[in-house]
């Protein structure tokens, strides 16, 4: 099957910044819209196999999140607000507004799940149903940090160190770092990744192009994603919880049996506490990168849930 057959690749400028995405080529039909958000250290191509399974059911939209792939890689502000999940979610909303999409189904893996969480809380009237894959709520994960979590998710603490320390440490051998991440978290090596996808991950993450401060732009923006999560995102989460804001729509939670989330957290219970709608979910026989390890199962779970 041709790479992303049936999809078009577009870049639009929103609020002065490029937003890159793929969407179903036949955009004029009346199928429901399903938005798929990727995580670290990947791009929208994470969804290729899932997209081929679902393209006859939905109009699919798969963006590169801010700071990833061929979307913008701006140098950060002091508060890391530019890479807050609120700002990243707003960019997804702006993209959908540009396409004339009012309401949609939404699924996010890893960092994309955290953007999807914030989007569903901030824009409750837009999301018909939500799926989050292999995450627990950010606030709860940080709150429960202990030795085991810090060992397993050391990057949560390394990437948040002041710039440009992690940028230059990772940039010294970005390809080795990328492969270690993609092969870890219960994924048992790189065999689950399509060759075309791995080439794209390497092209985007290992890009040595510097930003305005002279730091490797792609690595810096990925670090900023995590710096925001450890700071301004937690502030937003505290404010939302204090107001009693919850995810309004029904939510599906999938997590990997071999992953850290399954070992250290109770994801279904934690998401039930943050949702006003019905929450369902299950552990599946995979590590962290479920959409690539189990694309048929992922696609079927989404199709069954997002009818």
Buried (B, 14 or more C-beta within 10 A) or exposed (E): EEEBEBBEEBEBEBEEBBBBBBBBBEBEEEBBBBBBBBBBBBBBBBBBBBBBBBBEBBBBBBBBBBBBBBBBBBBBEEEBBBBBBBBBBBBBBBBBEEBEBEBBBBBBBBBBBBBBBBBBBBBBEBBBBBBBBBBBBBBBBBEEEEEEBEEBBEBBBBBBBEBBEBBEBBBEEBEEBBBEBBBBBBBEEBEBBBEEBBEBBBEBBBBEEBBEEEBBBBBBBBBBBBBBBBBBBBEBBEEBBEEEBBBBBBBBBBBBEBBBBBEBBEBBEBBBEBBBBEBBBEBBEBBBBBBBBBBEBBBBBBBEBBE
